[in-house]
Amino acid sequence: MFNRRRITAALIGLLVLVLGGWLVKDVVSDGSTSPSTSSSPSPSVPGTPAKGGGAVPGADSGLPVKALSALPAQAADTWKLIEAGGPYPYPRNDDVVFENREKRLPRKQSGYYHEYTVKTPGSPDRGARRLITGQARELYYTGDHYASFVVVDPAR
C-alpha cells in the first residue's frame, strides 16, 4: 500500500514537472522572439525580404519568428528560387495559391498566399516542408505540412 502511494506521488510530481517545463519553455521562447512591429505594412511586393532594421513582415501574427539561417538548409535554397522567380522543382505544385484551409495563418482573401516546396532529403515525395509567401512580404515556414508555422526573417 505504501509503495503504491509513493509511485502515484512520484508520477504526479513528474507530470507537474513536465507540464511546468513545457509552459516555461513557451513563455521564454515567446519573449525572446517577439520583435517590434510597425503600425503600417510595407508596400505589397511578394517574395521580397525584409531589409534594414525594420520589423519582420508577419511578426504581428503572433507566430514565433525564426531566422532563415535557423531553418533547414533546403529552406534557404527554396527562398533563393522564390527570389529568382524559379524554376521550381515541382512546377505543378510550387508558386500555387495556398488556401490556408487550416486557418493557422492570418485570414486573408483567396490568392493572398502562395506555397513552395522545401525539399526533404531522402523523402520519396515532396515531403512536409513548405515556405508560404504573403502579398505584404510575409514569409512563413512549416515543417509539418501546415500543422504549425513560424514567421521567417530572411535577412537573418
VEXSE-506446 format. One record per atom (N, C-alpha, C): residue number from 1; residue in one letter; atom name; x, y, z. Coordinates in steps of 0.02 Angstrom, whole numbers, plus 32768, in hexadecimal, padded with zeros to 4 digits. Each point is the difference from the previous one (the first is absolute). Layout:
<recs>
num;residu;atome;u;v;w
NUM;A;CA;X;Y;Z
...
</recs>
This chain:
<recs>
num;residu;atome;u;v;w
1;M;N;802A;7FC4;8000
1;M;CA;7FD6;803C;8000
1;M;C;802C;803F;8000
2;F;N;8034;7FFF;802C
2;F;CA;802C;803A;8005
2;F;C;8025;800B;7FBE
3;N;N;8017;7FCA;7FE0
3;N;CA;8023;8007;7FC0
3;N;C;7FD3;801B;7FC9
4;R;N;7FC2;7FEC;7FFF
4;R;CA;7FD1;8018;7FCD
4;R;C;7FF5;804B;8007
5;R;N;7FFB;8019;803D
5;R;CA;7FF8;8048;800B
5;R;C;803F;8026;7FEA
6;R;N;8038;7FE3;800F
6;R;CA;8040;801F;7FEE
6;R;C;8007;8005;7FB4
7;I;N;7FEF;7FCB;7FDD
7;I;CA;8004;8000;7FB7
7;I;C;7FCE;8032;7FE3
8;T;N;7FC4;8002;801A
8;T;CA;7FCE;8030;7FE9
8;T;C;8018;8048;800B
9;A;N;801B;800E;803A
9;A;CA;8019;8043;800F
9;A;C;803B;8011;7FD2
10;A;N;802C;7FD0;7FF2
10;A;CA;8038;800D;7FD4
10;A;C;7FE8;800F;7FB8
11;L;N;7FCF;7FDA;7FE9
11;L;CA;7FE6;800C;7FBC
11;L;C;7FDE;8044;7FFB
12;I;N;7FDA;8013;8033
12;I;CA;7FE0;8041;7FFF
12;I;C;8034;8038;8001
13;G;N;8034;7FF7;8029
13;G;CA;8036;8031;8003
13;G;C;8024;8006;7FBD
14;L;N;800C;7FC8;7FDF
14;L;CA;8020;8001;7FBF
14;L;C;7FD5;8024;7FCC
15;L;N;7FBF;7FF2;8002
15;L;CA;7FD1;8021;7FD2
15;L;C;8000;804B;800A
16;V;N;8000;8016;803F
16;V;CA;8001;8048;8010
16;V;C;8041;801F;7FE6
17;L;N;8038;7FDE;8008
17;L;CA;8040;801B;7FE8
17;L;C;8001;8006;7FB4
18;V;N;7FE7;7FCD;7FDD
18;V;CA;7FFF;8002;7FB7
18;V;C;7FD3;8038;7FE7
19;L;N;7FC4;8006;801B
19;L;CA;7FD3;8036;7FEB
19;L;C;801C;8044;8011
20;G;N;801E;8007;803A
20;G;CA;801F;8040;8013
20;G;C;8039;8012;7FD1
21;G;N;802A;7FD0;7FEF
21;G;CA;8037;800D;7FD1
21;G;C;7FE6;8014;7FBC
22;W;N;7FCB;7FDF;7FEA
22;W;CA;7FE2;8010;7FBF
22;W;C;7FE6;8048;7FFF
23;L;N;7FDD;8014;8036
23;L;CA;7FE6;8044;8003
23;L;C;8038;8033;8004
24;V;N;8034;7FF3;8026
24;V;CA;8039;802E;8005
24;V;C;8022;8007;7FBC
25;K;N;8008;7FC9;7FDC
25;K;CA;801F;8002;7FBE
25;K;C;7FD8;802D;7FD1
26;D;N;7FBE;7FFA;8001
26;D;CA;7FD6;8029;7FD6
26;D;C;8005;804A;8012
27;V;N;8000;8010;8040
27;V;CA;8005;8045;8016
27;V;C;8043;801E;7FEC
28;V;N;8036;7FDB;800B
28;V;CA;8043;8018;7FF0
28;V;C;8008;8009;7FB5
29;S;N;7FE9;7FD0;7FD7
29;S;CA;8008;8006;7FB8
29;S;C;7FD5;8038;7FE4
30;D;N;7FC4;800B;801B
30;D;CA;7FD6;8037;7FE9
30;D;C;8020;8043;8010
31;G;N;801F;8007;803A
31;G;CA;801E;803F;8014
31;G;C;803F;8010;7FDA
32;S;N;8026;7FCE;7FEA
32;S;CA;8040;800D;7FE1
32;S;C;7FFB;8008;7FB4
33;T;N;7FC7;7FF0;7FE2
33;T;CA;7FFC;8003;7FB8
33;T;C;7FCC;8033;7FE7
34;S;N;7FE6;802A;802C
34;S;CA;7FCD;802F;7FEC
34;S;C;801F;8043;7FEF
35;P;N;800D;800D;7FBF
35;P;CA;801C;8040;7FEE
35;P;C;7FCA;8035;8000
36;S;N;8015;803F;7FFF
36;S;CA;7FCF;8036;7FFD
36;S;C;7FE0;8000;7FBB
37;T;N;7FC2;8017;7FFF
37;T;CA;7FDC;8002;7FC0
37;T;C;7FF1;8048;7FEE
38;S;N;7FFA;800C;7FC0
38;S;CA;7FF0;8044;7FEA
38;S;C;7FB5;8005;7FF7
39;S;N;7FE5;803D;8004
39;S;CA;7FB8;8009;7FFB
39;S;C;7FE8;7FFF;7FB8
40;S;N;802C;800D;7FD0
40;S;CA;7FEB;7FFF;7FBA
40;S;C;8027;7FCB;7FDA
41;P;N;7FDC;7FD8;7FD7
41;P;CA;8022;7FCC;7FDC
41;P;C;802C;801C;7FC9
42;S;N;8032;7FD9;7FEC
42;S;CA;802B;8013;7FC9
42;S;C;7FDB;7FFB;7FBF
43;P;N;8019;801E;7FCA
43;P;CA;7FE0;7FF9;7FC0
43;P;C;7FF9;7FB7;7FEE
44;S;N;7FCB;7FF1;7FDB
44;S;CA;7FF1;7FBB;7FEE
44;S;C;802D;7FE8;7FC7
45;V;N;8035;7FDC;8012
45;V;CA;802E;7FE4;7FD0
45;V;C;800C;7FB8;8014
46;P;N;7FDB;7FCF;7FE3
46;P;CA;8008;7FBB;8015
46;P;C;8048;7FE8;7FF7
47;G;N;8018;7FDB;8031
47;G;CA;8041;7FE0;7FF9
47;G;C;803B;802D;800E
48;T;N;7FF5;803E;8016
48;T;CA;8037;802E;800E
48;T;C;8012;7FFA;8049
49;P;N;8040;7FF5;8010
49;P;CA;8013;7FF9;8046
49;P;C;7FFE;8042;8026
50;A;N;7FFB;7FFA;8042
50;A;CA;8004;803B;802A
50;A;C;8047;801B;7FFE
51;K;N;8008;803F;7FF2
51;K;CA;8043;801F;7FFD
51;K;C;8006;8032;8039
52;G;N;803C;800F;8012
52;G;CA;800C;8032;8034
52;G;C;7FED;7FE6;8044
53;G;N;7FF5;802D;802E
53;G;CA;7FF0;7FEE;8045
53;G;C;7FB6;7FFF;800F
54;G;N;7FD5;8003;7FCD
54;G;CA;7FB8;8003;800B
54;G;C;7FE4;7FBF;801B
55;A;N;7FC1;8002;8010
55;A;CA;7FDD;7FC6;8019
55;A;C;7FFB;7FCA;7FCB
56;V;N;7FFD;7FC3;8015
56;V;CA;7FFA;7FC8;7FD2
56;V;C;7FB7;7FFC;7FEB
57;P;N;7FF2;8002;7FBF
57;P;CA;7FBA;7FF9;7FEA
57;P;C;7FE3;7FBF;8019
58;G;N;7FC4;8004;801D
58;G;CA;7FDF;7FC5;801B
58;G;C;800B;7FF6;804A
59;A;N;802F;8026;801E
59;A;CA;800F;7FF8;8047
59;A;C;7FC4;8011;802C
60;D;N;7FD3;802A;7FE7
60;D;CA;7FC5;8013;8026
60;D;C;7FCB;7FC9;8001
61;S;N;800D;7FC7;7FDF
61;S;CA;7FD1;7FC8;7FFE
61;S;C;7FFD;7FDA;8042
62;G;N;8031;800B;802C
62;G;CA;8003;7FDB;803E
62;G;C;8026;7FBF;7FFB
63;L;N;8015;7FEE;7FC4
63;L;CA;8028;7FC3;7FF7
63;L;C;8049;800E;8013
64;P;N;8025;7FCC;8014
64;P;CA;8046;800A;8010
64;P;C;8027;8017;7FC2
65;V;N;8035;8026;800A
65;V;CA;802A;8018;7FC9
65;V;C;8042;7FDA;8003
66;K;N;8015;7FE6;7FC7
66;K;CA;8040;7FDC;7FFB
66;K;C;8028;801C;7FC7
67;A;N;8041;7FFF;8008
67;A;CA;802D;8015;7FCB
67;A;C;8000;7FCA;7FC9
68;L;N;8006;8015;7FC2
68;L;CA;8005;7FD0;7FC9
68;L;C;803B;7FD1;800B
69;S;N;8036;801A;801C
69;S;CA;803B;7FD8;800D
69;S;C;7FF5;7FCA;8035
70;A;N;7FCB;8006;8028
70;A;CA;7FF0;7FCF;8034
70;A;C;7FD5;7FC7;7FE5
71;L;N;7FE8;8007;7FC3
71;L;CA;7FD6;7FCC;7FE1
71;L;C;802D;7FCF;7FDB
72;P;N;7FE4;7FC8;7FE9
72;P;CA;8028;7FD2;7FD8
72;P;C;801F;8024;7FC3
73;A;N;803B;7FEB;7FEC
73;A;CA;8024;8021;7FC9
73;A;C;7FD7;8002;7FC0
74;Q;N;7FD5;7FCF;7FF6
74;Q;CA;7FD6;7FFE;7FC3
74;Q;C;7FCE;803A;7FFE
75;A;N;7FEE;801B;803A
75;A;CA;7FD3;803A;8002
75;A;C;8022;803C;7FE0
76;A;N;8040;800A;800D
76;A;CA;8025;8037;7FE1
76;A;C;8005;7FF6;7FB5
77;D;N;8008;7FC1;7FEA
77;D;CA;8002;7FF1;7FB8
77;D;C;7FBE;8013;7FE0
78;T;N;7FC9;7FEE;8021
78;T;CA;7FBD;8010;7FE5
78;T;C;7FF6;804B;7FFF
79;W;N;8017;8023;8034
79;W;CA;7FF9;8049;8003
79;W;C;8024;8020;7FC5
80;K;N;803C;7FE7;7FF0
80;K;CA;8025;801B;7FC6
80;K;C;7FDA;7FF6;7FC0
81;L;N;7FDF;7FC6;7FF8
81;L;CA;7FD7;7FF4;7FC5
81;L;C;7FC5;802F;7FFD
82;I;N;7FE1;800D;803A
82;I;CA;7FC7;802E;8002
82;I;C;8016;8046;7FEA
83;E;N;8039;8016;801B
83;E;CA;8019;8043;7FEE
83;E;C;8010;8004;7FB6
84;A;N;8019;7FC9;7FE3
84;A;CA;8011;7FFF;7FB9
84;A;C;7FC4;7FF4;7FD3
85;G;N;7FC8;7FEE;801D
85;G;CA;7FC4;7FF3;7FD7
85;G;C;8001;7FBA;7FE1
86;G;N;8027;7FD2;801C
86;G;CA;8001;7FBB;7FE8
86;G;C;8040;7FF3;7FDA
87;P;N;8006;7FC7;7FE0
87;P;CA;7FCF;7FCA;7FF9
87;P;C;7FFC;7FD8;8041
88;Y;N;7FC5;7FE2;800C
88;Y;CA;7FF3;7FDC;803D
88;Y;C;8003;7FB5;7FF3
89;P;N;8014;7FDA;8034
89;P;CA;8007;7FB7;7FF6
89;P;C;7FBD;7FDC;7FF3
90;Y;N;7FCA;801D;8017
90;Y;CA;7FBD;7FE3;7FF5
90;Y;C;7FD4;8035;7FDF
91;P;N;8008;800B;7FBE
91;P;CA;7FDE;8037;7FDF
91;P;C;7FB4;7FFF;8005
92;R;N;7FE2;7FC5;8008
92;R;CA;7FB7;7FFC;8006
92;R;C;7FE8;8010;8046
93;N;N;802E;7FFE;8031
93;N;CA;7FED;800A;8046
93;N;C;801F;803D;8020
94;D;N;8032;801D;7FE1
94;D;CA;8022;803A;801D
94;D;C;7FE5;8040;7FDF
95;D;N;8001;8036;8027
95;D;CA;7FE6;8041;7FEB
95;D;C;7FB6;7FFB;7FEF
96;V;N;7FDC;7FD6;8026
96;V;CA;7FB8;7FFB;7FF9
96;V;C;7FE0;8020;803D
97;V;N;7FC1;8011;7FFA
97;V;CA;7FDB;8021;8036
97;V;C;7FFB;7FD0;803B
98;F;N;8012;8019;803B
98;F;CA;7FF7;7FDB;803E
98;F;C;7FBF;8018;801F
99;E;N;7FD1;7FD3;800A
99;E;CA;7FBD;8012;8016
99;E;C;7FF8;800D;804B
100;N;N;8031;7FEC;8029
100;N;CA;7FFD;800B;8048
100;N;C;7FC2;7FDF;801E
101;R;N;7FF0;7FC4;7FE8
101;R;CA;7FC4;7FDC;8018
101;R;C;8004;7FF1;804B
102;E;N;803D;7FF5;801A
102;E;CA;8009;7FF1;8047
102;E;C;7FF8;803E;802B
103;K;N;8000;803A;7FE1
103;K;CA;7FF8;8041;8022
103;K;C;8036;800C;8035
104;R;N;803D;7FEA;7FF2
104;R;CA;8037;800A;802F
104;R;C;8025;8042;7FF1
105;L;N;7FF7;801A;7FC3
105;L;CA;801C;8041;7FEE
105;L;C;7FC9;8034;8006
106;P;N;8012;8040;8003
106;P;CA;7FCC;8034;8003
106;P;C;7FD1;7FFA;7FC4
107;R;N;7FC0;800A;800C
107;R;CA;7FCE;7FF9;7FCB
107;R;C;8007;8039;7FCE
108;K;N;8004;7FEE;7FC1
108;K;CA;8006;8030;7FC9
108;K;C;7FD4;7FE7;7FC7
109;Q;N;7FF8;802B;7FCD
109;Q;CA;7FD7;7FEC;7FC7
109;Q;C;8023;7FC9;7FD8
110;S;N;7FD8;7FDB;7FDA
110;S;CA;801B;7FCA;7FD7
110;S;C;8034;801C;7FCF
111;G;N;8037;7FDE;7FF9
111;G;CA;8035;8016;7FD4
111;G;C;8036;8028;8022
112;Y;N;7FF7;800F;8041
112;Y;CA;802F;8029;8025
112;Y;C;8042;7FDA;800C
113;Y;N;7FFA;7FBF;8010
113;Y;CA;803B;7FD7;800F
113;Y;C;8012;7FD2;7FC7
114;H;N;8041;7FF3;7FF8
114;H;CA;8019;7FCE;7FD0
114;H;C;8030;7FD1;8024
115;E;N;8001;7FC1;7FEB
115;E;CA;802A;7FCF;8021
115;E;C;8036;7FE4;7FD3
116;Y;N;8037;7FEA;8021
116;Y;CA;803A;7FE6;7FDD
116;Y;C;801B;7FC5;8028
117;T;N;8016;7FCC;7FDC
117;T;CA;801B;7FC5;8020
117;T;C;8047;800C;8019
118;V;N;800D;7FEB;803E
118;V;CA;8043;7FFE;801A
118;V;C;8014;7FB7;7FFE
119;K;N;8031;7FEF;7FD7
119;K;CA;8012;7FBA;7FF7
119;K;C;8013;7FDF;8043
120;T;N;7FEE;7FC1;8005
120;T;CA;8011;7FD8;803B
120;T;C;802D;7FC7;7FE8
121;P;N;8041;8003;8012
121;P;CA;802D;7FCB;7FEA
121;P;C;7FE8;7FBB;8016
122;G;N;8002;7FD1;7FD1
122;G;CA;7FEC;7FBB;800F
122;G;C;7FB6;7FF3;7FFA
123;S;N;7FD8;8034;7FF5
123;S;CA;7FB8;7FF7;7FF9
123;S;C;7FEF;7FEA;7FB9
124;P;N;7FD6;7FCE;7FF8
124;P;CA;7FEE;7FEA;7FBC
124;P;C;7FCF;802F;7FDD
125;D;N;7FE3;802F;8026
125;D;CA;7FD1;8030;7FE2
125;D;C;8014;8047;8014
126;R;N;7FD3;802E;7FFC
126;R;CA;800F;8046;8010
126;R;C;8011;800B;804A
127;G;N;7FEC;7FD3;802A
127;G;CA;800C;8008;8047
127;G;C;7FCE;8031;801E
128;A;N;800B;8012;803F
128;A;CA;7FD0;8029;8025
128;A;C;8014;8049;8007
129;R;N;803B;8012;7FE9
129;R;CA;801B;8043;800D
129;R;C;7FEC;8030;7FC8
130;R;N;7FEA;803D;8014
130;R;CA;7FEC;8032;7FD0
130;R;C;8014;8046;8018
131;L;N;800A;802C;7FCF
131;L;CA;8004;8048;800D
131;L;C;7FC0;801E;7FE3
132;I;N;7FE2;802E;8025
132;I;CA;7FC3;8023;7FE9
132;I;C;8010;804A;7FFE
133;T;N;7FF0;8020;7FC9
133;T;CA;800A;8048;7FFA
133;T;C;7FBC;8023;8001
134;G;N;8000;803E;801B
134;G;CA;7FC4;8029;8000
134;G;C;800C;803F;7FD7
135;Q;N;7FCB;8020;7FEB
135;Q;CA;8006;803A;7FD5
135;Q;C;8020;803C;8022
136;A;N;8001;8001;8043
136;A;CA;801F;8038;8024
136;A;C;8047;7FED;8016
137;R;N;8021;7FD5;7FD9
137;R;CA;8045;7FEC;800A
137;R;C;800B;7FD0;803A
138;E;N;7FCA;7FE2;801A
138;E;CA;8008;7FCF;8036
138;E;C;8020;7FC1;7FE3
139;L;N;8023;7FDC;802C
139;L;CA;801C;7FC0;7FEE
139;L;C;7FF6;7FD2;803C
140;Y;N;7FDF;7FC7;7FF4
140;Y;CA;7FF1;7FD0;8034
140;Y;C;801F;7FBD;7FED
141;Y;N;8010;7FD8;8033
141;Y;CA;801C;7FBD;7FF6
141;Y;C;7FD8;7FCE;8028
142;T;N;7FF1;7FC7;7FE2
142;T;CA;7FE3;7FC7;8024
142;T;C;802B;7FC3;7FF1
143;G;N;8011;7FDC;8034
143;G;CA;8026;7FC3;7FF8
143;G;C;7FD4;7FC3;8009
144;D;N;7FC0;800B;800F
144;D;CA;7FD3;7FC9;800F
144;D;C;7FBF;8004;7FD8
145;H;N;8006;8014;7FC2
145;H;CA;7FC8;8003;7FD0
145;H;C;7FC4;8025;801C
146;Y;N;800A;8040;8012
146;Y;CA;7FCD;8030;8014
146;Y;C;7FE5;7FF7;8047
147;A;N;801B;7FD3;8028
147;A;CA;7FE8;7FF8;8045
147;A;C;8017;803B;802A
148;S;N;803B;801B;7FF1
148;S;CA;801A;803A;8024
148;S;C;802B;802A;7FD1
149;F;N;8007;8040;8011
149;F;CA;8027;802E;7FD7
149;F;C;802C;802B;802C
150;V;N;8035;801A;7FE1
150;V;CA;8028;8035;801E
150;V;C;8007;8037;7FCC
151;V;N;8007;803E;8017
151;V;CA;8010;8037;7FD4
151;V;C;804B;7FFD;7FF3
152;V;N;8014;8009;7FC2
152;V;CA;8047;7FFB;7FEE
152;V;C;801C;8046;7FF4
153;D;N;8039;800D;801E
153;D;CA;8025;803E;7FF4
153;D;C;8037;7FEF;7FCD
154;P;N;7FF5;800E;7FC0
154;P;CA;8031;7FED;7FCD
154;P;C;8040;8029;8003
155;A;N;8001;8036;8026
155;A;CA;803C;8029;8005
155;A;C;8032;7FE4;8032
156;R;N;7FEA;7FCF;8027
156;R;CA;802D;7FE2;8031
156;R;C;800F;7FB8;7FF0
</recs>
